[in-house]
Amino acid sequence: MARTERTYSESEILEQLRELPGWSYSDGAIRRSFTTDGWHSTMLAVGAIAFAGEAAGHHPDLDVSWSKVKVALSTHSAKGITEKDFETAALIERTLLWQPDAESSLTGPPKPFVW
């Protein structure tokens, strides 16, 4: 028997999005637009999003241009927004916006290339 995934109501979605600054809800998906410093960084971001989606087993829709990546998440099989969408959004956030902290021996780039 197939497991039914719980979908969130619009008010529940908006409540959950408080934990994901920059994300919004429209047209049946949670969405975020990332700006990059150019094509090379855009392709790095797309690759990172693709890796996160594949590792999670939940794949976002992407709209890609020279310095922007637009991400849309929804659970097509459930016909709505599920926990998978919020968890994948959080994973994308951590992956794209990660920077080493002051305690790290890693230095990171001189300026962020995705914001």
Beta strands, then each sheet from edge to edge (+ up, - down):
strand 1: 24-26
strand 2: 29-35
strand 3: 61-65
strand 4: 68-73
sheet 1: 1+ 2- 4+ 3-
end
